[in-house]
Amino acid sequence: MRGATRAKWAVCAVAVALAATACGGGGGGGSESAGVVSSSWGDPQNPLEPANTNEVQGGKVMEMVFRGLKRYNPKTGAAENVIADSIETTDSQNFTVKLKGGWTFSNGEPVTAKSFVDAWNYGALLSNKQKNASFFQYIDGFDKVHPSSGTPTAKTLSGLVVKDDKTFTVKLNQKFSSWPDTLGYTAFMPLPAAFYKDHDAWLKKPVGNGPYTVDSYTKGSALKLRKWDKYPGSDPAQNGGIDLRVYTDNNTAYTDLQAGNLDIVDDVPAAQLKNVKRDLGNRYINQPAGIIQTLTFPMYDKDWGGEGEKAKLRQGISMAIDRDQITKEIFQKTRTPATDWTSPVLGEKGGFKGGLCGPACEFDAAKAKQLIEEGGGLPGGKMTLAYNADTGSHKDWIDAICNSINNALGSDKACVGAPVGTFADFRNKISAKQMTGPFRAGWQMDYPLIQNFLQPLYYTNAASNDGKFSNADFDNLVDEANAQTDTGKAVAKFQDAERILAQQMPAIPLWYQNGSAGYSERISNVSLNPFSVPVYNEIKVV
């Protein structure tokens, strides 16, 4: 999920001086806040619809408002059946999905097989312009509803067939043994008929089938979610609701937490990492997460894209970055230098194999300078690193990377940071292919498979392929990996695909990120899932 760092999010963000008054209420007092938990957040890039949400901020909401066929266990990350009673196949290509009974949307409408099939058809159709359309690419008929050029020749996926209210079948266009494990992802959520009858009204106040309902959303201010008392699932909300407050500076959010005006900060600022244990004690959470931070190159820009010399240039920039020093000094070891494009949380069986990046991810100033020169030098003699300035303490580490590159090149002006005010604006520029140099990127896994760290980001025309990297050999290896029925053989193919990334370096792996959060004395039972997102429905108000 793009933007995770993560991916990765105020009522009082306009000025710190407003914090004490504008954000008041999160810490107690007043009927409106009774049993309601307040948490830092940031405006999502797109409207809150499942197939159009592929970044962390919107993803947090999807997790609270929707439930799908599967859900990823908040402790282990394992894909577990929720609405699915069974998903069966004999050939890893044709699947029969059977649903449990008793599920409804919060407006009372039953969740049926048609709720899923219609939603997936909507998400896949080219004319609907959904960011997650490529997640449906393995379903038969995708090439007709979402052609690579021209207009669709069909409106629905031929591989989806509703058999009855609780059964539908799925035919894929190739074998994909781990396909059922992808179905807890946002793109595959069901939608009610109200979504299609009055789409604009639904977008203003989304209706889902999760433990929370949307009470109100004011862009740039807050999204208020309230417990759905009739939620039919086994994981109901343990609180009265969640107020997600928009912050454009996570230092302000941290100040509000300390002042008792906010309950959760789910991204502790880098500047506070030296003090956070002293400030919060056991109310500070720091744990490994399925997140990697990268710098992505705009491969569509002639100054940065291409192979040969340009690949050397990209590799040289990677070698000029002293990851070890930055993770120690800025992040207080809450990050680990990356040596591949995945995450250690996958484990060896899940596909993590450190070192696949090779020498290109090892700091070597002299070799870096040599490769950059062999690659034709920095375009115009300088480079900018773009980042969103509102969350994630990005300025600190972007400046540190530039200092490292400048030192390697013997210049104090070769690299500079290029801040963009908000996460949404930053993502819009990326989507519009307006980046003229490397830019901050990050990935928070959607599901714990090596496939999810590679295909969505680097497969040709994939949903989150922000740099527009395209390599036929990489694509073929991914397709071959997905077709394997043996997990070990599939992982080996994906790792071969990673070796191509090491050769071409379309994105520079920086570090694996821990999930970090702090919370107030007002709440308890706070934890982060393997994706580094608070398990909101389990939080209790003291």
N, C-alpha and C positions, 0 to 999 in steps of 0.2 A: 504494500500500500504506500503510494508515493507520499513524500513529505513527512516522513516519519520522524525526522530528527530535528521520518519519520518522519519522520517522519516525518522539528517535526513540526500554545494556543492561549471590552472589559468595561465593563460598565465604567470603570474608573481609569481606563487606559489613556485618556486624553492628556492627563497630567497627574503626576504623583500627588500633587497637592489636593486632588479631589478624592484620593483613596479613602480617607477616613470617613467621609460623608457619603459619597456616591456608592460605595460598596458596603455600607453598613447593613446589618441584618443577617449576613451569612453566619454570624457566630451565635445567634440566639435571639431571644426576644421577639414578640409579635406573632400573631396567628399565622401570617403568611409563611413564616420560616419554620413553624412547628413541624419537626420531623423531616424537614427538607435539607438536603446537603448541598452546599455550594462548592463549585469546582472551577478551576481556571480552564480556559478554552480559547479557541480562535475561530473566526468565521471560516467555514468551509469554502472551497473554491466554487462549488456548483450547488444547485438546489438539492435538497435532501431526498433524492430518489435512488434506490439501490443500484441500478445499472449505471448511474451517472456519478457515483461516489467512489473515488479511487485514491483518496488521501486520508490521513489520520484523523483530522478534525471531524469530517463528516462520518468517518468510520466509527467513531465513538458513539455517535447518535444511532447509527444503524444497529449497533450491538444492543442498544437499549430498547429500541422501538420495534425491532423485527426478530423473528425466529424462523429458521429455515429447516431444510431436511436434516441438516446436521449442525452441531455447534462444537467449537473447540474448547475442550475442557479447560477451565480457567487456571488449573494447577499444572496439568501435564501437557496441554496443547493437543491432545489426541482428538481426532474427529469422532464424535459420538452422535448416534441417532437422536433426533428431537421429534420432528414431525414425521420423519421417515420411520415406518415400521420395519421395512426391509428394502434393500437395494441389491438385487440379485442379477448375476450374469454367469453364463457358461463359457463365454469367449472373449471377455474384456472389451467387447465392442457393442453388444446389445444388452441393455439393462432394463429390468422391470422394477419400477418404484411403487411401493405400496405405502399409503399414509395411515397414520393413527387417526382414530376418530376423536371428536370432542374439541377440536381446535377451531377458533373463530378469530376474526379481526375484532378490534376494539369497537367497531360500529355494529357488531352482531352478525356480520356476514360470515358464513362458514368458509374455512380454508379447505379447498378441494384441489384435485389434480389440475383442474383448469386454472386455479389461482397461480400455480407454478408455470404451467405451459404458456399461458398468456403473457406472464411477466417475462419469461425468457425470450419469447418471440418479440416482444416489445424491445427488450434490451439489445437483441441482435440486429434488428432492422436498421439499415444504414440511415434512412431518412429521420430516424429518431435521435440521431447524433449522441448516443450514449457512450461515455468514456470507457465503460467496461465491456463494450461489444465483443472484443476479441476473446473474452472468456468463454464465448459460445462457439468459437471457431471449430471445435472438434465435433460439433453436432452436425449430422448430415443435413445438407441444404444451406449451410452457412454461406457458401459462395454465391447462392442465388439471392439471399436477402441482404448480403453485405459484400457485394463484388468489390474487387480492388480498384476497379474503374467503372464508370458508367452508372446507370441506375439499377435498382433491384428488379429482378424478374419474378420475384415471389415475395410475399409478405410474411410468410410463416416458415419455420424450419421443418423440412420434410421428416426429419428424424425424431420429431416429437409427436406422440399420438396419445390422446386421452382415451382410456379404456372405460373408466367409470369414475365416479366421484372420488374414489380413493386409490385409483391406479392409473399410471401412465407409463409409457415405454419411451426409451431413448435409444436411438441408433447413432453411433458415432461414425465418422468417416475413416477412422483407423482404430486400432487397438489402443486403449489407454487404461492400463490396469489400475492406476491410482486415481482415476477420475472421481469415484465416489468421495474420496477424501477432500476434494476441492469444494464440495457442496455446502460447506459452512460459510463460504465467502459471501460478502455483501451482494455481489451481482446476482446470486441465485435465490434471493429472497422472494417469497410470493407477494402478490399485490391484489388488493380488493377491486371489485368492479368500479368503485368510486374513483379510482385512479384514472380510469379512461373516460368516465362520464363527464367529469369536470376537473380536468387535469390542473388548471390554474388554481382552483380552490384547494385541491389536494396538496399542491406544492406549498401553499401558504400554511397549511396545517396538516401535515402527513398523518395518515391512518395506517397503523401497522398491527402486528399481532404479538408484540413483545411485552415485557413486564411493565413498560412505561408508555404513556400517551403524551403527545405533544400538547402542552397547554398554550404556549405562545412562543413566538420567535421574533425578536427585533434585531435585524442585522446590525452588527457593530456594537451590540449591547449584550443581549443574553437570550438563551434558549431555555425555557422552563419545561421540564418534564415532570409528570406526576404519576404516581403509582396507579396501575390499572388493577382495581380490586377483583375483577373477574378474569384475570389472566389464567389460562388453563394449564400452563406449564408447571414443571416441578421446581423451578427456580424463581419464585416470585420476589418482588422487591421487598427488602427488609427495612425500608425507610419510606417516608411519605413522598419523596420525589428528589430530583436532581436539578439544581439551577446551574447551567453552564454559562459562566461569565466570560465575555470576550476581553482578553488582555492583549495589548500590543507591546508589552514589556513584561517578561516574566519576573524581573526584579521587583516590579510593582506588585505582582501577584504574591511574591514571597513576603514582601513587607505587609501586605494585607493578612497573610496567614499568621504572621507573628503578632499582629495587632488584634487578632480574633475576628477579623472581618471576612474571612474566607476559610473554608474547611479543608480543601485539598489543593495542593499545587502538584501537578503530575510531571513537572519538568523543572527540577531544582536548578537555578541559574548557576553557571560555572563560577561566578564571583562569590557564591555562597557555599561552595563545596567544602571550603576549609573550616567553615563555621557551623555547618548544618547539624552535625552530631551534637555539638554543644548546645545549639539552639533548640533542637527538637528531641534529642535523646532517642528513645525507642519509637518515636513517631516519625522517624526517617526510614524510608525503604530504599535499599540499593541492591538490585539483583540482576543477573544476566537476562537479556531479552533478545528476541529475534529481530535485531535491528543492526543495520550497517550504514555507515555514513560514507558518502562518496563525493567526488567531483566529477561531473559529467561534461563531456565535450560536445559542442554542437556540430555533429558530424555532417550536417547539411551546409555548414559554412566552409567555403573553399580554403580558408586560412587554417582550419583545424581538422577537416575531414580527410579521408583518403588513407591509402596504405603507404608502404615504403618509407620515405623520409618523414612523412607526417606521423607515422606510427612511432618512429624514433623520437620525435618531438614530444609526443604524449608520454612515452615511457620515461624520457628524461625529466619531465616535469614531476612525474611520480617519484623518481629517485631523489629529487631535490627536497622532498618533504621529510622532515625528521619527526616521524610519527611517535617514536618513543618519548622524546622530550615533550611534545605537545600533550600527550595523554597523561604524563606524569605531572607537569607543571600547571596546566590549565584545568584538566579534568580530574586531578587527584586520584588517578588510577581507576576512575569509573568508566574508562574506555580502555580497550585493548587494541594495539596496532593490528590492522587487518593484513592478512596474507593471502586472502582469496576474496571471492565475491558473495559468500554465503554468510553463515553465522555458526559459532560453536554450539549454540543451543540445539542444532540439528543432531549433534552427535555423529560419530563415525558411521553408524548404520544409516542414519538419515541423510548422509552425503557430505558432511563437513570433512574436509581434508586440508588442513592448513598448509600453506607453502605453494599452492598452485600458481600464485602470482609470480613467484620466483624473484630474481634479483631486482625486478622493476619496482617491487614494494619494499626494498631495502634501501635505507638512506646511504647515499654515496655521492657527496657533493661534486667531486671531481668527475666521476663518470656521468653524473647528471648533466653537467655543463658540456661535456663532450657530446653526449647524445643530442642535446638541444641544438648545438652548433651543427652537427651532422644532419639534423632534421630541418635545417634552414633558419634556425633561430626563432625567437618569438616574433610573431607577425607584427611588423612595425616597430619591433624592439621592445614591446611591452605587452602585458596581459592584465585583464581584470578578472576577479573572481566574484561573481554575482551571488547574492544571498538575500533572504528575507530578514529584515532587521527587527521584526516584532517578537519573535520567539526563539528559544533554543540557545541563547548566548552565542549566536553564530559569529558576531563581530570579533569576539575574542580569538576564536580559533582560525578564522579566515585571516586575520591580521598576522597570526603566528605562522600560518602556512606561507603567506607572502614574504614574511621576514626570512623564513627558511629558504625559499626560492631566491630571494634577492641576495642572500649571503652566498649561495652556491654560484650565482652568476656574477658576483662582485659589483652589484648595483643596488641602490636603495630605491629605484624607481621602476624596476622591471615589472613588478607585480603590485597591484593595489586592489583592495576590496571595493565592490560596487553594490552598496545596499539598495534594496527595494523595500518600500515602507511596510507593506503587509504581505502576509502569506498568500492571500487570495490574488493580489496584484502580481506577485512573483510567479505564482502558478499560471496565471493568465498569459504572462509574457512567454513562459516556457511553452505553453500550448500553442501559442501563435508563432512559434519558431523565431522569436525576436532576440535570442541570445547570441552575442557576438564573441563570447569567450567562455571558458569553463564556468560552471555554475554549481552551487551547492545542491546536492541531491541526497536522498537517503531512502532507505527501504525498511519498512516494518512489515514483517511477513504477514501474509493473509492466511496462510495455513503452513504447518511445519513440514514442508517438502522442499528438497533442493530445487525442484522444478520452479517453485514460486519465486526463488531468488534470481532465476536466470531468464525464464521465458517471458514474463511480463515486461522485463526491462530491456532485453537485448534481442529478442526475436523480431524479425522484420514486421513493422507496423503493429507491434503489440501495444496493449493499452497504456503502459507506462514507459514506453521506449522514448523518453524525452529527448535524447540526443539523436534519434533517428538512425541509429546504427543498423546496418544491414549486411549480413554475411551468409551466403548460401550454405557454406560448410557448417556454420554454427546452427542454422535452422535445421539442417538435415540431421545433425546429431541430437538435437532436442526432439525432433519427431521420432527418431529411432529409440531414444530413451523412453519416451512416453509409451511406445508400442511394446516395450519389454514387460513380460509377466513376472520375471524374476527381479526382485528389488535390487539385488546386488549388481546385476547387469545394467539395470536402468541407471543406477548411481554412477557406475563407471562411464557410461555414455555422457551423462551430464558433466562429469569431471573433465572429459575430453573437450566438451564445449567450453568449459572454463579456460582451458589451455589456449583456445583461440582468443579469448578475451585478453589473456596475458600477452599474446603476440600483438594484438591490435589496440589494446588499452582505450576502448571507447569511454570508459569511466575509470577513475582512479579509486581503488579501495583505500579508505583512510583508517577507520577503526570500527570495531564491534562495540556496540553501545549497551550499557546497562540501563535498565529501567530505574528511574529515581523519582521519588515522591516524598512529600511531607504532608502531615495532616494535623488537624487541631485536636485539642483535648475534648471537644464536643462530640466526636464520633469514635467508633471502634470497629473492629473486624474489617480493617482496611488492608487490601492486598492488591498486587499487580498481577495480571495474567502474563503468559509468556510473550505477549505482544507489547508489554509495558503499559497497558491501559488499566486503570483502576477497575476492579470488579465492582461496579457501582451498585448492582442489585443486592450485594451481600453486606453493604455498609450499614451499620446501625448507629442511630443517634442516641447518645448517652442520656 
